[in-house]
């Protein structure tokens, strides 16, 4: 239950980040999206679940949100421009590339090499190996194909089919929020990349697409919950976290899944605990930045399982737990580290958005998709999230560029566009 002496402060965790998101929206859409999530994770969900609160928790969330706002405003203010009607239609080879990647993703899902079944069996949610790495890039390439098609009006049905296939696979993976993350990311990338003349910016189309994708998100969430429940039952690991709930329990259960207040409170309580520090150590996390090709015997970065064992005492559990992004930073670097990390995060988001809006080449497109996916799925540790962002950026942009080279460049302008 909420500490009664601080119950009156709890609305600040909703109103503070929400107001900050509104204020910074014109400077940096990515920062605004991030802050809106903070408002949901620590404010709205906490008010619904009535979970534990403390003055330290309120102060840390406020400090983190304030740092992101200041960081997003550090760069010199520039006039935000929508991309003009330019760019190339996706090449047929890029459609084939996206289809191949989601096929690899599907093979691994159906063989239980990735997804919730693999996590329950081995405690690892991030796939390894060449095939696993390509599978993690599938959503990014699907987003690149979708936005390129919508921007030019060419090969739109193929791009929508690829994106729809990716939503289905993310649902079948059993991670309940994965498909919704993909949908929100698609909206974000479209907002950053679609040209001002795009018919998809018309209010009627935006409203129609929003309702349709909201329905897809709800259905995929419920379907993924059933997949997770069935996988847990088959493996004998059923628990309250794998049970399917009805509509009458939807609001409190979803709020409980989104509520990060208990995780952050745990990090506050254990900030000086050596076992907790070892579980979330950035020295350990930095190993994720080293490609397995250069370090074949690199240990699996089972961050979530380490947190379950060392922080929550679930030694033999296959579950993946969190102490939140803020809590991870607090345990590693203290309050000063929280202030600095949030400021740097805000600068990073503003810089990424500027590069995304101004660029038109494959690297810029891949950067937009990878960064948006990182922000929407932001509750992973910062260092592991950065490792995933770099990996997806390198793989997606390289594959996209290679397939673009198959396009005949018969004129100097065409050659310049391919080179860009």
N, C-alpha and C positions, 0 to 999 in steps of 0.2 A: 504494500500500500504506500501511498505518497506520505512523506513526512509532512504532517499537518502544518508545522511552522513555516514550511516553504511552499505550501500548496498554492498560495496566491501568486508566486513567481512563475509557475509553470506555463501560463499563457505566453510568457515572453519567449519560450522556446518555439512557439508557433508563430507569433506575430513578428518577433525580431527577424529571423531568417526570411519570412515571407515578405516583409517590408523591404528588406535588403535586396531580395530577388527582384522586386518590382523596380526599385531605384536603379539597379545596375543593368537592367534588361537592355537598354539602348547602347550601353557601352560594350557589353559582353553577354551574348545569349548563353554561352556555355556556363559562365559563372552564375547567371540567373537560374539556369536549370539545376545546377548543383545546389544552390541555396534553397531552391524549392524542395529538393529532396531532403535536405537537412530539416526543413520545417515539418515535413511529413514524418521522418524517422524519429525525431526527438520531440516534436511538438504535438502534432495531430494524433499520432499513434499512442503517445504517452497519455494524452488526455482521455482516450478511449479505454485504454487498459488500466489506467490508474496505477502505474508501476512506480517503483522507487525513485525518489528524487532527492537531491541534496544541493546545498549552496555551491559546492565545488563543481557539480555537474552542470548547473545553470551557467556558472562563470566560464567553464571550459567551452561549452557550445557557443556561448556568446562571443568569446575570444576567437574561436575558430571562424565563425561566420564573419566577424568584423575583419579578420585578417584577409579572408578571401575577397571581401569588398575592396579593401584598401589596395590589395595586390592587383585586382582587375582594373583599378583606376590609376595605377602608376604610369602605364604607358601614355604617351601623349594622345590626347583625344583626337580622333580622326573621323572624318565623315564616313559613315558606314554606307558602302555601295553594294547593291546587289549585282551579281555578275551579269554582264550584258548577254544577249543571245549569241553565244559563241560556243566553241567546243565541238568535238566530234561525236557522231553517233557511235555507239558501241559496235565493234567489229564482230562478225559472226564467230571468230575465234575466241573472243572474250565471253560470248554467250556459252560456248562449249566449255571454256575454262570454268566458269561459274557452275555449270552443270556437273562437270567432273568433280569439283571440290565438294559439292553437296552430296554427290554419289559416294565419295569417300566417307563423308560424315555419316551418311545413312548406313553404310556397311558397318562402321564401327559401333553405331548405336544399336543396330539389330543384333550384332554379335556381342553386345554388352561389354565392349572395350572402353567405352566412354559413357557418361551419363550417370544417373543416380545408382544404377545397378553396379557399375564399376566402383563408385564411391563407397557403397555399402560393403563391397567385397574387399576393397583395398584401402579405403580411406582417402583416395586421391581423386579430386574432381577435374584436374587439368590433365589432358591426355599427353602422353609422351611418344617419342619416336617420330619418324618422318610422316607417317600417315596421320598420327594424332596432331602434329603441328599443322599439316595442311587442312585438317578438319577445323581447327580453331580459326583459320583464315577464311573459311567458307562464308561466314556471315558478313565479313568485311567486303569481300569481292561481290557478294550478292547485293550489298548496299551500293557499291560503286556502279554496278551494272544498272540497278534500278534508277539511280539519280541521273546517270548519263542518258538513259533511255528517256526519262521524263523530260530532261532538259532539251533534248533534240526532237522528241516526238517520234523516234524511230526505234523499232524492236521493243516497243512497250509491252506487248503481250508476253513475249519471251522473258523479259525482265520481271514482270509481275509473277509469272509462273515459277521462276527461280526463287524469288523472295517468298512466295507462298510455300514452296517446298522446304525452304529453310525454317519457316515458322512451324511446319509440321514436325520436322526433325527435332527442333528445339523442344517441342511439346513432348515428343516421344522419349526424349532424354530423361524426363522426369523431374527436371529442375523447374519448379512451378513458375518462377518469374522470368525465365529465359526468353520466352516468346514475347512477353510484354516489353522486356528490355529492348529486344530487336525492333519492335514496332515503334517505341518511343525514339529510339536511335534513328530510325528511318525518317520520322518527322523532323528531327533535329538536323540531320544532314540535308534534307530537302530545304529546310528554312535557310540554311547557310549557302547552299549551292545552286538552287534553281534560279534561273535568270528572271529579271523583273517582268519580262514579257511572257513568262510561262503561264499557260491557262490553268495550271495546278495551283496558282496563287489566288485564283478567284475565290471569294468568300463561300460561294455555294459549293464549289468542289472541295474546299477545305472542310466545310461542315459535314458533307457526305462522307468523305474519307475518314474523318475523325470518328463518326458514329460507327462506321464499318469496322475500323481497326480497334475501337473500344470493345465491340462485340467479339472480335477475334481474340483479343487479350483475355477477356473473361472466360471464353470457351477453352482457350489453351491452358489457362491457369487450372481450371477444373479438371481438364483431361490429364494434365501433367501430374496433378495431385493423385489421380487414380493410378497412373503409371508408378509413381513413387510408392503408394500404398501396396500395390501388388508386388513390386520388387522387394519391399521390406518383408512382406508376408512369405514370399518364396525363400528368402534367405534367413528367415527366423529372427529378424531384427525389428519387428514391429514395435512402435512406441507411440506416445502421444503426438510426436512430430510427424508421423507418417500416416496418421488416421485421416480419412476423408470426412469432411464436415458438411452439413446441409446448409440451406439458405438461411435458416433461423440462427445459425452460429457463424455466418460468413463474416459479419463486421468485426466481432471481437477476435476471431481467429486470424483474419488477415491483419488486423491491427497488431496482434501479438507477434506475428511473423515480421512485421515491419518495425516494431518497437526496438530501438537500439539503446534505450536508456539503461536496461539492466547490464548489457555488455560494457557500456562505458563506466557505469558505477563499479563493476567488478575491476576494471582497469585502474580506477581511482583508488580502490581499496587495496589493490595489490601492486601499486606502482613501485614499491621498494622490495618486492618479493623476488629473490634471485631465480626461482624456478619459472615465474612468469616472464622475467626478463630474458631468460634463456629461450623460452618458447617463441617469443616474437622478435628475437634479436635481429637487427638489420645486417649484422655480419653473416648470419645464416641466410637471410633473404637475398643478399647480394649475389649469392650463387646462381640465382635465377637469371642473372644478366649474362652468364657465360653459356654460349651455345653448347648443347650436348655433343655436337660434332667435334668441338674442340676439347671436350671433357667427357669422354664416353662413360666413365664410371661415376659421373656426378650423381649424388644422392637425390632421391625424389623430394621435391620441396613440399612436403605434406604439412603445410602451415596450419590448416584448420584442425587436423588431427592432433598436432602438437599442442595447440591451444586447448582442445578438449581434455587432453591428458594432464597437462601441467597446470592449467589455470582452473579448470572445472573438475578435476579429479576423475575424469572418465577414462581411466587408463586403457581399458579394453574396448572402448567404443570406436565404431567406424564413422561416427558423426563428425561433421566439420563445424567448428564453433568460431566465434569472433569476439574480439574485445573492441571492435569498431576501429575505424581509421584514426579517430581522435585518440582513443585509448592506446592504440599501437604506438602512436607518436609520443604520447605522454610517458609510457613505460620506457621507451628508448631514449628520449631526450628531455623529459621534464616539461614544465610549463613554458619555459623559454623556447624549447623546440617546437611546441604546439603553435606559438605565436609566429615563429619564423617559417615553419612549414606551411601554415595557412596563407601567409603573405606570398610565399614563392608559388604556391598553387594558384593563387589568383593571377599572378603575373603570367604563369604558364598558360592558363586558360585564355587570357587576353591575347597573348602572343599567337597561340594556336588559331584562335578565331580570326585574327588579322591575316595570317598566312592562308587560312582556308578561304576567306572571302576574296583575296586578291589573286590567288593562283588558279591556274587552269590545267596544269599537267597532271600526270598520274600520281606523282608524289603528293601533290596538294590534295587530290581527291582521296587518296588512301589515308592521308593524315586526318582529313575531316572525318571520315568514317571510323577510323581507329580511335581518335580522340573522343568522338561522341559516344562510342561504345564504352570507353573507359569511364567517362563521366556518368553515364546512366547506370552503369554497374559499379558505382564508385566505392562501395563499402568493402572492397578488398583492400589489403594494406597498400600504401602508396608505392612502395618499392616493387612489390609483385605486380601491381597494376602497371607501373612504368615498364617493367620487363615485358608484359604482355602487349602493351602498346607498341614498343619498339619491334617486337617480333612480328606482330601483325602488319605494321607499317612496311617493314623490309620485305616480307613475303608477298603481301598483296600488291605493293607498288611494282616490285620486280616482275611478278607474273603478268600484271596488267600491261606493263611496258613491253615485255617480250611478245605478248599477243598483239599489241598495237603495231609492232614492227612487221607483222604479216600484211598490213594494209599497204597497197601500192601507193607510193608517194611519187607521183608523176610531175608535180609542179613544185617550184621552190616554196610556195606557201604551204603546200601539203607537207613537204618535208619538215618545214619549220614547226608545224603543229605536232607532228609525230615526235620530233626531238624535244618539244616542250613537255 
